[in-house]
Amino acid sequence: MSSKKFQSRLMALQNNLLNFAYILTSNKDDAYDLLQDTTLKALDNEDKYVDNVNFKGWVFTIMRNIFINNYRKVVRSATIIDQTEDLYHLNLPQDSGFDSPEGSYAAKEINEAINSFPDEYRIPFSMHVAGYKYNEIAEEMNLPLGTVKSRIFFARKKLQVILKDYR
């Protein structure tokens, strides 16, 4: 395939590639960056494209691989490796909010605020915070799913009003 034909086919796919990039990244700016990286990589590897291979699939595979490689790079860079001799950093407690008097006071006040709710709001909200799913809460309380969701929503809004000074 000639270089001009390759470039024109690649430019014709730009809208499709942008849509796919947005699906992968869920961010407009990241999608444009991914599209640009893909276009450059495809142009750099034009000589590796075999004429009878699905061109669109080839380019989309390049985009998917770039996205996966970038994701893995971000995950690796976010991983903290403790190289201290006695693994000091691993033995530190994680940020629990109780490392200062202010943190423990805030947690106490949050619990008091939640406990001040009527049972119809406090129980589903506490269960949700504890990790129960909406349908599990609805089943446990014998309530419709929509009622559980709205009660949790209203409890969250009420908590935001009570603790507005902490924002």
C-alpha positions in Angstrom: 0.0 0.0 0.0 1.3 3.4 -0.9 2.1 5.9 1.9 -0.5 8.4 0.7 -3.2 5.7 0.7 -2.1 4.5 4.2 -2.3 8.0 5.5 -5.7 8.7 4.0 -7.1 5.5 5.4 -5.7 6.4 8.8 -7.2 9.9 8.6 -10.6 8.4 7.7 -10.6 6.4 10.9 -9.9 9.4 13.2 -13.5 9.9 14.4 -14.0 6.2 15.1 -10.7 6.1 16.9 -11.6 9.1 19.0 -14.9 7.5 20.0 -13.0 4.3 21.0 -10.4 6.3 22.9 -13.2 8.1 24.8 -14.7 4.8 25.7 -11.4 3.6 27.1 -10.4 6.7 29.0 -13.7 8.3 29.9 -11.9 11.6 29.6 -11.9 14.0 26.6 -8.3 15.2 27.0 -7.0 11.7 27.6 -8.9 10.5 24.6 -7.3 13.1 22.4 -3.8 12.2 23.8 -4.5 8.5 23.1 -5.7 9.3 19.6 -2.5 11.2 18.9 -0.3 8.5 20.3 -2.1 5.9 18.2 -1.8 8.0 15.0 1.9 8.5 15.5 2.5 4.9 16.3 0.6 3.7 13.3 2.5 6.2 11.1 5.8 5.0 12.6 5.0 1.4 11.9 3.5 1.8 8.5 6.1 -0.5 7.1 4.9 -3.3 9.4 1.3 -3.3 8.1 0.6 -6.2 5.8 -1.7 -5.3 2.9 -4.3 -8.1 3.3 -4.8 -7.5 7.0 -7.9 -5.7 8.4 -6.6 -2.1 8.5 -9.2 -0.8 11.0 -8.6 -3.8 13.4 -4.9 -3.2 13.1 -5.1 0.4 14.1 -7.7 -0.3 16.9 -5.4 -2.9 18.3 -2.6 -0.4 18.4 -4.8 2.0 20.4 -5.9 -0.7 22.8 -2.3 -1.8 23.4 -1.2 1.8 24.0 -4.0 2.3 26.5 -3.1 -1.0 28.3 0.6 -0.1 28.5 -0.1 3.4 29.8 -2.5 2.0 32.4 0.1 -0.6 33.6 2.7 2.2 33.7 0.4 4.3 36.0 -0.3 1.3 38.2 3.4 0.5 38.5 4.3 4.1 39.3 1.6 4.2 42.0 3.0 1.1 43.7 5.2 1.9 46.7 8.0 -0.6 47.4 9.3 -0.4 50.9 13.1 -0.8 50.6 13.9 0.0 54.2 15.9 -2.6 56.1 13.2 -3.3 58.7 10.2 -2.6 56.5 9.4 0.5 58.5 7.0 1.9 56.0 4.9 -1.2 55.8 4.5 -1.3 59.5 3.1 2.3 59.7 -0.6 2.5 60.2 -2.5 3.7 57.2 -4.2 7.0 57.3 -7.1 6.3 59.5 -8.0 9.8 60.5 -7.1 9.1 64.1 -3.5 10.2 63.9 -4.3 13.6 65.4 -6.8 14.9 68.0 -8.6 16.8 65.2 -9.1 13.5 63.3 -10.6 11.7 66.2 -12.8 14.6 67.0 -14.1 14.6 63.4 -14.9 10.9 63.5 -16.7 11.3 66.8 -18.7 14.1 65.5 -19.6 12.2 62.3 -20.8 9.2 64.3 -22.9 11.5 66.5 -24.4 13.1 63.4 -25.3 9.7 61.9 -26.7 8.4 65.2 -28.9 11.5 65.4 -30.8 10.3 62.3 -34.2 8.6 62.7 -33.9 4.8 62.4 -35.5 4.8 58.9 -32.4 6.8 57.6 -29.7 5.7 60.0 -30.0 2.0 59.5 -29.9 1.9 55.7 -27.1 4.6 55.6 -25.0 2.7 58.2 -25.5 -0.6 56.2 -24.4 1.2 53.0 -21.3 2.6 54.7 -20.5 -0.9 56.0 -20.4 -2.2 52.5 -23.9 -3.7 51.9 -25.3 -3.3 48.4 -28.6 -1.5 47.9 -30.5 -4.7 47.0 -29.1 -6.4 50.1 -30.3 -3.6 52.3 -33.7 -3.6 50.7 -34.0 -7.3 51.2 -32.8 -7.1 54.9 -35.2 -4.2 55.7 -38.0 -5.6 53.5 -38.3 -2.3 51.6 -38.5 -1.4 47.9 -35.1 -0.8 46.3 -36.0 2.8 45.4 -37.0 3.6 49.0 -33.6 2.4 50.2 -31.7 4.4 47.6 -33.7 7.6 48.4 -33.2 7.2 52.2 -29.5 6.8 51.8 -29.4 9.8 49.5 -31.3 11.9 52.0 -29.1 10.7 54.9 -26.0 11.7 52.9 -27.5 15.1 52.1 -28.4 15.6 55.8 -24.9 14.6 56.8 -23.4 17.2 54.4 -25.6 19.9 55.9 -24.7 19.0 59.5 -20.9 18.7 58.7 -20.7 21.7 56.3 -17.9 23.2 58.3 -15.6 20.3 57.5 -15.5 20.9 53.7 
